Structure formats: C-alpha cells, structure tokens
C-alpha cells in the first residue's frame, strides 16, 4: 500500500488540472459540473493526504521519489492545501451564487490548487520551479476576476513584479544547485549534502542566496509586501486560499531545501534581518487598521515575517509548524470575516497603567525563557522557538494584566494561563521537531553575532509596540503619537509611492 501512495498523490493534483484546461466560455456554460468535479478532486486529494499522514505517523517510511516526494515536510503541507482547497471550493458555491463567470473562477482556482499541490509534492527541481511559477500566474488570473476594478488590476500588476522576480531568483538558484551538486532531485540534493561539507563552495552560497531572495519576494516581505494588502477587490475565497496556502510557497521552499539554506550564513542572516523587520512593521501597521480584511492582510505580512525569521534562526521545524498553524487559522478568519460585522461588538477594556504593563512584559519574557530552558529548549541553543514564544506570551499581557490587577484568585489564574501557554508552545515545538526532524537538517551553519542581537531586538521591539499601544489607549495621545499612528495606518506610504511609480 505504501508503494502506491506516490501514484495516488500524483493523480490527485492531476485531477485538478482537468478543470483548468477547459476553455473559459465552455467553463462558464457548465460551471456547476466543473465545480462539482473540482470539489470531488480536492476531496480525493485530501483523502490521499490524510492516508499519507496517518501512514507516516504509524511508522511508515518516507517515499523520496524523483517525481513525488512523500515525507515529513510534504505530507502536512499536502493535507493543509488539499483541505483548504476543498473548503474554499465548497464555500465559493454560495459566495458566487448569481455571479457571472463562475466557471472561469473555478477554472483558475483549480489551476492554483494544482500548482500549489504540485509544489509541495515535487521531488525534483524542474517540477518545483514550474509549480512555483504556476502558483503566481494562476493567482494573477484570480486577481482579475473582476477585470473592471482598478484596484484589482493594480494588485495584479504589483504581484506580477514580485512574482517574476521570485521566479527568476529560483531559476538561477536551481541552475546553481544542478551545476554545483550534479543533482536535480530533492533526494539527490539531500544525499549530496549529507554529511554537510566542511566548507561550502561559492556556487552553493549563491544558490542559497537565490532561494532566500525568491522566498522573500514570494512571501510578501518588505518592501515586496504592497500587493498583499490590496487584493480585497478579489472574491473572499481567493483571499482565503492566498493567505492560507499560496503565500506559504516561499516558506515551504526554504524548508524543502533547508539542507542548502542551512549551509549559508549570508542567506540565513538576510532572512533573519528582513523577516524580523517585516514582522515588526506588519504588526505595527496591523494595530492601526479598522477594516477587518485589511487587518488580516497585515497580520499575514507579520506572520510571514516571523516565519522567515525562524528560518533565519535555523528553526526549520518551528517554521513548518508556523506555516501549518497559520494556514488553518487564516483560512477560517477570512471565510468567517463576513460574520464579524453582524456579531456583538466587544466593549472597550479599561485602560491599563504602564506601571503594571512594563513589569508584566518583563515577566512574560522571563517566563518564556525559564519554560524553554526547563523543557530542554534554551534560548542560547534554540533561539527561534524562544523568540516567537516570548512574543506570543507578551501578546497576552494586556488581557492577563487586567485580570492580575484584580489580585487574589484572578491574578493567580492569569499566571497559570500564561504558564500554560508557554508550556503548550514549547511542547508543540518539541512535537514538531520530532515529527518533521527526519526530513530536515539537524543544525544550521555557525552564525555571527547578528542572530542573537536581532533576536533580542525583535523581542524588545514587540514589547515597545505593546507599550505604545497601551499608552495610546490609556490617555489622549500627543500630537506626535497621533501623527505616528496616521503614518502607520498608511504603511509609511510605501504603497502610495509604488502606485505613483506604476502610474508612470
């Protein structure tokens, strides 16, 4: 049975390719049948993915084939993408009810799903590159579902600039890998780099840098993030699939070829630097947004920044766990976004004094570091989980600090909640390392002082952001703080400058 899984896994994406090959005019005439075929194909792919994951969890061996690779990296992504694809196809049936060109929508959505599944299952560089390029091309067609909307056209043009740059970087990286290692398959590349060389040749460093640049452009990292916040002119199912699946292509590329990336300190430092800045920038802008979907878009930018930062710290298992968790959360958030306006509005919480918040932030960092060290993941050796764990616990501070101010049982309960979150976080990291570890390099290359320095700066920056947000709510903001929030709300006008350049 195990030997047949690669065949089933290959047929699942191919069945989604059939609706994509139907001409648009014919697709619109038979939209209901086309949607039914695509949904059945996505459900079949999900069933194969679930069987693959269950087989690997039961102790089955990985199948590192030259065309389809089923292992601890591809299997969870296979399950994630096929599951979200099936949900999005089912959701779009009601969402687009009465809309013209429904068949065209299903056609390009099926192509996007096919390319994404082909990307996560690819066992060689040729298929990997073609699928990587195809995801961007199919996504641009979905952006233009309403071709008469100027915002949709602008978003598609911005994405095209970033995607073509990412495609070029990946093609050059693949050529460098083939020339350096004389291997074009994923298993062949892993075998050539096991054990890792004492000193990597310059061509391998060039390949790692190309992979890093391709991932940064694909994952909407600053300053290539502008298109992601302007895709609201597309139907909601497109946003759900984009933010939960396709946007992860850059991160998956880094994890899939982690054996190459882990050998280049320059590539890791670049990922760490850009990812840390993008995470802080995206989180800061997100706090100023009033639109639900725009807020979710900036949240995705920040989350992709944290994911890239984890790769830069050599925490490949943590990055893959982040991709899976973020994909599930963001798909639900976008598909349920329409119900937010209809639900009850939460009341404005009482302002918190800074004399409570600042010590609570310091306590959150201390709690995270202590928990990580106690569970065998100290920040000195595993900075990736420690940094994001500290940010996660600090994000709970405004809520928990309010409970702690009540004193007594409420304060003790807040401490227990924070401790439970920290333990659960590091427990998940340990589980991810155990599950994904066989398909990932054990350790990254020795790093410079940049890694610990940026890790500390990231934690301090997030703490400062929380303090600034609490201070703004606690009292009438000064003119400078109010001006800063206006600039943040507009993303420091990066989009405006790019729009002006594109208009010329």
C-alpha positions as CSV (number, residue, x, y, z in Angstrom):
1,X,0.0,0.0,0.0
2,X,2.8,2.4,0.8
3,X,4.3,2.0,-2.6
4,X,1.1,3.0,-4.2
5,X,0.8,6.3,-2.3
6,X,3.1,8.3,-4.6
7,X,0.8,7.3,-7.5
8,X,-2.3,8.3,-5.7
9,X,-0.6,11.5,-4.6
10,X,0.4,12.3,-8.2
11,X,-3.1,11.6,-9.6
12,X,-4.8,13.9,-7.0
13,X,-3.2,17.2,-8.4
14,X,-3.6,15.9,-12.0
15,X,-7.4,15.5,-11.5
16,X,-7.5,19.2,-10.5
17,X,-5.7,20.1,-13.7
18,X,-8.5,18.9,-15.9
19,X,-11.0,21.8,-14.9
20,X,-8.1,24.2,-15.5
21,X,-7.8,23.0,-19.1
22,X,-11.4,23.8,-20.0
23,X,-11.8,26.9,-22.2
24,X,-13.4,29.8,-20.3
25,X,-16.6,30.0,-22.5
26,X,-17.2,26.3,-22.0
27,X,-16.4,26.5,-18.3
28,X,-19.0,29.3,-17.8
29,X,-21.7,27.2,-19.5
30,X,-21.0,24.2,-17.3
31,X,-20.0,25.9,-14.1
32,X,-22.0,23.6,-11.8
33,X,-20.4,20.5,-13.3
34,X,-17.0,22.0,-13.3
35,X,-17.3,23.0,-9.6
36,X,-18.5,19.5,-8.7
37,X,-15.6,17.9,-10.5
38,X,-13.1,20.2,-8.8
39,X,-14.6,19.6,-5.4
40,X,-14.5,15.9,-5.7
41,X,-10.9,16.1,-6.9
42,X,-9.9,18.2,-3.9
43,X,-11.7,15.9,-1.5
44,X,-9.9,12.9,-3.1
45,X,-6.6,14.7,-2.7
46,X,-7.5,15.4,1.0
47,X,-8.2,11.7,1.5
48,X,-4.9,10.7,0.0
49,X,-3.1,13.3,2.1
50,X,-4.8,12.1,5.3
51,X,-3.8,8.5,4.4
52,X,-0.2,9.6,3.8
53,X,0.0,11.5,7.1
54,X,-1.6,8.5,9.0
55,X,0.9,6.1,7.4
56,X,3.9,8.2,8.3
57,X,2.6,8.7,11.9
58,X,2.2,5.0,12.2
59,X,5.8,4.4,11.5
60,X,5.8,4.1,7.7
61,X,8.9,5.0,5.8
62,X,9.1,8.2,3.7
63,X,8.9,7.8,-0.1
64,X,11.6,10.2,-1.5
65,X,10.7,9.7,-5.2
66,X,12.2,11.6,-8.1
67,X,8.8,13.0,-9.2
68,X,6.7,12.9,-6.0
69,X,8.3,13.0,-2.6
70,X,6.2,12.0,0.4
71,X,8.0,12.7,3.7
72,X,7.6,14.7,6.9
73,X,7.8,18.0,5.1
74,X,5.5,17.4,2.1
75,X,2.8,15.3,3.9
76,X,1.5,18.0,6.3
77,X,1.5,20.6,3.6
78,X,-0.3,18.2,1.3
79,X,-3.0,17.8,3.9
80,X,-3.2,21.5,4.6
81,X,-3.5,22.7,1.0
82,X,-6.0,20.0,-0.1
83,X,-8.2,20.5,2.9
84,X,-8.3,24.3,2.5
85,X,-8.8,23.9,-1.2
86,X,-11.9,21.6,-0.7
87,X,-13.3,24.1,1.9
88,X,-12.8,27.1,-0.4
89,X,-14.4,25.3,-3.4
90,X,-17.4,24.4,-1.3
91,X,-17.6,27.9,0.2
92,X,-17.4,29.6,-3.3
93,X,-20.6,27.8,-4.4
94,X,-22.7,30.0,-2.2
95,X,-20.5,33.0,-2.2
96,X,-20.6,33.4,-6.0
97,X,-24.2,32.4,-6.3
98,X,-25.7,34.5,-9.1
99,X,-22.4,35.9,-10.3
100,X,-21.4,35.6,-14.0
101,X,-18.2,33.8,-15.0
102,X,-18.4,31.2,-12.2
103,X,-16.9,28.6,-14.4
104,X,-13.9,30.8,-15.1
105,X,-13.4,31.3,-11.4
106,X,-13.4,27.5,-10.8
107,X,-11.1,27.0,-13.7
108,X,-8.4,29.3,-12.3
109,X,-8.9,28.3,-8.7
110,X,-8.4,24.6,-9.8
111,X,-5.2,25.7,-11.5
112,X,-3.9,27.5,-8.4
113,X,-4.7,24.4,-6.3
114,X,-3.0,22.1,-8.8
115,X,0.2,24.2,-8.9
116,X,0.3,24.5,-5.1
117,X,-0.1,20.8,-4.6
118,X,2.5,20.1,-7.3
119,X,4.8,22.4,-5.4
120,X,4.5,20.7,-2.1
121,X,4.8,17.2,-3.6
122,X,7.6,17.9,-6.1
123,X,10.5,15.6,-5.9
124,X,12.8,17.4,-8.4
125,X,13.9,20.9,-9.2
126,X,12.2,21.1,-12.6
127,X,8.7,20.4,-11.2
128,X,9.4,22.6,-8.2
129,X,10.3,25.6,-10.4
130,X,7.4,25.1,-12.8
131,X,4.9,24.7,-9.9
132,X,6.4,27.8,-8.2
133,X,5.9,29.9,-11.3
134,X,2.4,28.4,-11.9
135,X,1.1,29.5,-8.5
136,X,1.9,33.1,-9.2
137,X,0.4,33.0,-12.7
138,X,-2.8,31.4,-11.6
139,X,-3.1,33.8,-8.7
140,X,-2.9,36.8,-11.0
141,X,-5.7,35.4,-13.1
142,X,-7.9,35.1,-9.9
143,X,-6.9,38.7,-9.0
144,X,-8.5,39.8,-12.3
145,X,-11.8,38.0,-11.8
146,X,-13.3,41.5,-11.7
147,X,-11.2,43.0,-14.5
148,X,-13.1,46.3,-14.4
149,X,-12.0,47.1,-10.9
150,X,-8.8,49.4,-10.9
151,X,-7.8,48.1,-7.5
152,X,-7.7,44.5,-8.8
153,X,-5.7,45.5,-11.8
154,X,-3.2,47.4,-9.6
155,X,-2.8,44.5,-7.2
156,X,-2.2,42.1,-10.1
157,X,0.5,44.3,-11.5
158,X,2.3,44.7,-8.1
159,X,2.1,40.9,-7.6
160,X,3.4,40.3,-11.1
161,X,6.5,42.4,-10.3
162,X,7.3,40.5,-7.1
163,X,6.4,37.1,-8.5
164,X,8.5,37.4,-11.7
165,X,11.5,38.5,-9.6
166,X,10.9,35.5,-7.3
167,X,10.7,33.2,-10.3
168,X,13.9,34.5,-11.8
169,X,15.8,34.0,-8.5
170,X,14.5,30.5,-8.1
171,X,15.5,29.5,-11.7
172,X,19.0,30.8,-11.1
173,X,19.2,29.1,-7.8
174,X,18.1,25.8,-9.3
175,X,20.7,26.1,-12.1
176,X,23.4,26.8,-9.5
177,X,22.4,23.8,-7.5
178,X,22.5,21.5,-10.5
179,X,25.9,22.8,-11.6
180,X,27.3,22.5,-8.1
181,X,25.9,19.2,-6.9
182,X,25.1,17.5,-10.2
183,X,21.7,16.6,-8.8
184,X,18.3,17.7,-9.9
185,X,16.1,15.7,-7.4
186,X,15.2,16.6,-3.8
187,X,16.5,13.2,-2.5
188,X,19.7,13.6,-4.6
189,X,20.4,17.1,-3.2
190,X,19.9,15.8,0.4
191,X,22.2,12.9,-0.3
192,X,24.9,15.1,-1.8
193,X,24.8,17.4,1.3
194,X,24.8,14.5,3.9
195,X,27.0,14.9,5.7
196,X,27.3,18.7,5.1
197,X,30.6,19.8,3.6
198,X,33.1,21.5,5.9
199,X,33.3,24.5,3.6
200,X,30.5,25.1,1.1
201,X,31.6,26.2,-2.4
202,X,30.7,29.7,-3.6
203,X,28.1,28.3,-6.1
204,X,26.2,26.7,-3.2
205,X,26.2,30.0,-1.3
206,X,24.8,31.6,-4.5
207,X,22.1,29.0,-4.7
208,X,21.2,29.6,-1.0
209,X,21.0,33.3,-1.6
210,X,18.8,32.9,-4.7
211,X,16.5,30.7,-2.6
212,X,16.3,33.3,0.1
213,X,15.5,36.1,-2.3
214,X,12.9,34.0,-4.1
215,X,11.2,33.2,-0.7
216,X,11.3,36.8,0.4
217,X,9.7,38.1,-2.8
218,X,7.1,35.3,-2.7
219,X,6.2,35.7,1.0
220,X,5.4,39.4,0.7
221,X,8.3,40.6,2.8
222,X,9.2,44.3,3.0
223,X,9.3,46.1,0.5
224,X,7.6,43.5,-1.7
225,X,4.5,43.4,0.5
226,X,2.5,46.1,-1.2
227,X,0.3,43.8,-3.3
228,X,-0.9,41.7,-0.4
229,X,-2.9,44.5,1.2
230,X,-4.7,45.4,-2.0
231,X,-6.2,42.1,-3.0
232,X,-9.6,42.9,-1.4
233,X,-11.1,43.5,-4.8
234,X,-11.0,39.8,-5.4
235,X,-13.6,37.3,-4.1
236,X,-13.2,36.2,-0.5
237,X,-12.4,32.6,-1.4
238,X,-9.3,33.8,-3.3
239,X,-8.2,35.7,-0.2
240,X,-8.7,32.6,1.9
241,X,-6.7,30.4,-0.4
242,X,-4.0,33.0,-0.9
243,X,-3.4,33.8,2.8
244,X,-3.8,30.2,4.0
245,X,-2.0,28.4,1.2
246,X,-0.2,30.2,-1.7
247,X,1.5,32.8,0.4
248,X,3.3,29.9,2.2
249,X,5.1,28.9,-1.0
250,X,8.2,31.0,-0.1
251,X,8.4,29.5,3.4
252,X,7.9,26.0,2.1
253,X,10.6,26.5,-0.5
254,X,13.1,27.4,2.3
255,X,12.0,24.4,4.4
256,X,12.0,22.0,1.4
257,X,15.6,23.0,0.5
258,X,16.7,23.6,4.1
259,X,19.8,21.5,3.6
260,X,21.0,24.1,1.1
261,X,19.9,27.2,3.0
262,X,21.4,25.9,6.3
263,X,24.9,26.0,4.9
264,X,25.0,29.7,4.1
265,X,25.4,32.2,6.9
266,X,24.8,35.0,4.5
267,X,21.4,33.7,3.3
268,X,20.3,33.0,6.9
269,X,21.3,36.5,8.0
270,X,19.4,38.0,5.1
271,X,16.3,36.0,6.0
272,X,16.6,36.9,9.7
273,X,17.1,40.6,9.0
274,X,14.3,41.1,6.5
275,X,11.9,38.7,8.4
276,X,12.4,40.5,11.7
277,X,11.8,43.9,10.2
278,X,8.8,42.8,8.2
279,X,7.3,41.1,11.3
280,X,7.6,44.3,13.4
281,X,6.5,46.5,10.6
282,X,3.4,44.4,9.8
283,X,2.4,44.1,13.4
284,X,2.7,47.8,14.0
285,X,0.6,48.7,10.9
286,X,-1.9,46.0,11.7
287,X,-2.8,47.6,15.1
288,X,-3.9,50.8,13.3
289,X,-6.3,49.2,10.7
290,X,-10.1,49.4,11.0
291,X,-11.0,47.2,8.1
292,X,-11.3,43.5,9.1
293,X,-9.8,42.1,5.9
294,X,-7.0,44.7,5.6
295,X,-6.2,43.9,9.3
296,X,-6.0,40.2,8.4
297,X,-3.7,41.1,5.4
298,X,-1.3,43.0,7.5
299,X,-1.4,40.1,10.0
300,X,-0.4,37.7,7.3
301,X,2.6,40.0,6.4
302,X,3.7,40.0,10.1
303,X,3.2,36.2,10.4
304,X,5.2,35.5,7.3
305,X,7.9,37.8,8.7
306,X,8.0,35.7,11.9
307,X,8.1,32.5,9.8
308,X,11.0,33.8,7.7
309,X,12.8,35.0,10.8
310,X,12.5,31.4,12.3
311,X,14.2,30.0,9.2
312,X,16.9,32.7,9.5
313,X,17.5,31.4,13.0
314,X,17.8,27.8,11.7
315,X,14.5,26.7,13.3
316,X,13.2,24.9,10.3
317,X,10.7,22.6,12.2
318,X,9.3,25.6,14.0
319,X,8.9,27.4,10.7
320,X,7.0,24.5,9.2
321,X,4.7,24.3,12.2
322,X,4.1,28.0,11.9
323,X,3.1,27.6,8.2
324,X,0.6,24.9,9.0
325,X,-0.9,26.6,12.1
326,X,-1.1,30.0,10.3
327,X,-2.8,28.4,7.2
328,X,-5.6,26.8,9.3
329,X,-6.2,30.0,11.3
330,X,-6.1,32.4,8.4
331,X,-8.4,30.3,6.2
332,X,-11.0,30.3,8.9
333,X,-10.5,34.0,9.6
334,X,-11.1,35.1,6.0
335,X,-14.1,32.8,5.4
336,X,-15.7,34.0,8.7
337,X,-14.8,37.6,8.2
338,X,-18.3,38.5,6.9
339,X,-19.8,37.5,10.3
340,X,-17.7,39.9,12.3
341,X,-19.8,42.9,11.4
342,X,-23.0,41.0,12.4
343,X,-21.7,39.8,15.8
344,X,-21.8,41.7,19.0
345,X,-19.1,44.4,19.5
346,X,-16.9,43.9,22.5
347,X,-16.7,46.7,25.0
348,X,-13.7,48.9,25.2
349,X,-11.5,47.5,28.0
350,X,-10.4,49.7,30.8
351,X,-7.0,51.4,30.2
352,X,-4.0,49.7,31.9
353,X,-1.4,51.8,33.7
354,X,2.1,51.4,32.3
355,X,3.4,50.6,35.8
356,X,1.6,47.3,35.5
357,X,2.2,46.6,31.8
358,X,6.0,47.0,31.7
359,X,6.8,44.7,34.6
360,X,4.3,42.2,33.1
361,X,6.1,42.2,29.8
362,X,9.4,41.6,31.6
363,X,7.8,38.8,33.5
364,X,6.4,37.3,30.2
365,X,9.9,37.2,28.7
366,X,11.3,35.6,31.9
367,X,8.6,33.0,32.0
368,X,9.2,32.1,28.4
369,X,12.9,31.8,28.8
370,X,12.5,29.7,32.0
371,X,9.9,27.4,30.5
372,X,12.1,26.8,27.4
373,X,15.1,26.0,29.4
374,X,13.2,23.7,31.7
375,X,11.8,21.8,28.7
376,X,15.2,21.4,27.0
377,X,15.0,24.3,24.5
378,X,17.1,27.1,26.0
379,X,17.2,30.4,24.0
380,X,21.0,30.1,23.7
381,X,20.7,27.0,21.5
382,X,17.1,27.3,20.1
383,X,16.5,31.0,19.7
384,X,13.7,30.5,17.1
385,X,11.1,29.0,19.4
386,X,12.2,31.2,22.2
387,X,11.7,34.5,20.3
388,X,8.3,33.7,18.9
389,X,7.3,32.2,22.2
390,X,8.2,35.4,24.0
391,X,6.2,37.4,21.5
392,X,3.2,35.0,21.9
393,X,3.2,35.3,25.8
394,X,3.7,39.1,25.6
395,X,0.7,39.4,23.4
396,X,-1.4,38.1,26.3
397,X,-0.1,40.7,28.7
398,X,-2.8,43.4,28.2
399,X,-5.6,40.8,28.8
400,X,-3.8,39.0,31.7
401,X,-2.6,42.2,33.3
402,X,-6.2,43.4,33.7
403,X,-7.1,40.2,35.4
404,X,-3.9,40.3,37.6
405,X,-4.8,43.8,38.8
406,X,-7.9,42.3,40.5
407,X,-5.5,40.4,42.7
408,X,-6.2,37.2,44.6
409,X,-7.6,34.3,42.6
410,X,-7.8,36.3,39.4
411,X,-4.1,37.2,39.4
412,X,-3.1,33.6,40.2
413,X,-5.4,32.4,37.4
414,X,-3.7,34.8,34.9
415,X,-0.3,33.5,35.9
416,X,-1.5,29.9,35.3
417,X,-2.8,30.8,31.9
418,X,0.4,32.4,30.8
419,X,2.4,29.4,32.1
420,X,0.1,27.0,30.3
421,X,0.5,28.9,27.0
422,X,4.3,28.9,27.4
423,X,4.3,25.1,28.2
424,X,1.9,24.4,25.3
425,X,4.1,26.4,22.9
426,X,7.3,24.7,23.7
427,X,5.5,21.3,23.8
428,X,4.3,21.9,20.2
429,X,7.9,22.9,19.2
430,X,9.2,19.6,20.6
431,X,6.5,17.7,18.8
432,X,7.3,19.5,15.6
433,X,11.0,18.7,15.9
434,X,10.1,15.1,16.5
435,X,7.7,14.8,13.5
436,X,9.5,17.0,11.0
437,X,13.1,16.3,12.1
438,X,13.8,13.3,9.8
439,X,13.3,15.4,6.7
440,X,15.3,18.5,7.9
441,X,18.9,19.3,8.7
442,X,19.8,18.9,12.3
443,X,21.8,22.2,12.7
444,X,22.4,25.3,10.7
445,X,25.8,26.8,10.0
446,X,27.7,28.6,12.8
447,X,26.3,32.1,13.0
448,X,27.6,35.6,13.6
449,X,26.6,38.0,16.4
450,X,23.8,39.2,14.2
451,X,21.5,36.3,15.1
452,X,21.3,36.8,18.9
453,X,21.4,40.6,18.5
454,X,18.4,40.6,16.2
455,X,16.6,38.1,18.4
456,X,16.9,40.4,21.4
457,X,15.9,43.5,19.2
458,X,12.8,41.7,17.9
459,X,11.6,40.9,21.4
460,X,12.3,44.5,22.6
461,X,10.6,46.0,19.5
462,X,7.4,44.0,20.1
463,X,7.4,44.9,23.8
464,X,7.8,48.6,22.8
465,X,5.0,48.3,20.3
466,X,2.7,46.9,23.0
467,X,3.7,49.6,25.5
468,X,3.0,52.3,22.8
469,X,-0.4,50.8,22.1
470,X,-1.3,50.6,25.8
471,X,-0.1,54.2,26.3
472,X,-2.3,55.4,23.4
473,X,-5.4,53.8,24.9
474,X,-4.6,55.0,28.5
475,X,-4.7,58.7,27.7
476,X,-5.2,61.2,25.0
477,X,-2.2,60.7,22.6
478,X,0.2,63.5,22.0
479,X,0.3,65.2,18.6
480,X,3.5,63.2,17.7
481,X,2.0,59.9,18.7
482,X,-1.2,60.7,16.7
483,X,0.9,61.5,13.7
484,X,2.8,58.3,14.0
485,X,-0.4,56.3,14.0
486,X,-1.6,58.1,10.9
487,X,1.7,57.2,9.1
488,X,1.5,53.6,10.4
489,X,-2.1,53.4,9.2
490,X,-0.9,54.2,5.6
491,X,2.1,51.8,5.9
492,X,4.5,54.7,5.7
493,X,3.2,55.3,2.2
494,X,5.2,52.5,0.5
495,X,2.1,51.5,-1.4
496,X,1.5,55.1,-2.5
497,X,5.0,55.5,-3.8
498,X,4.7,52.2,-5.7
499,X,1.3,53.3,-7.1
500,X,2.8,56.5,-8.4
501,X,5.7,54.7,-10.0
502,X,3.3,52.2,-11.7
503,X,1.1,55.0,-12.9
504,X,4.0,56.4,-14.8
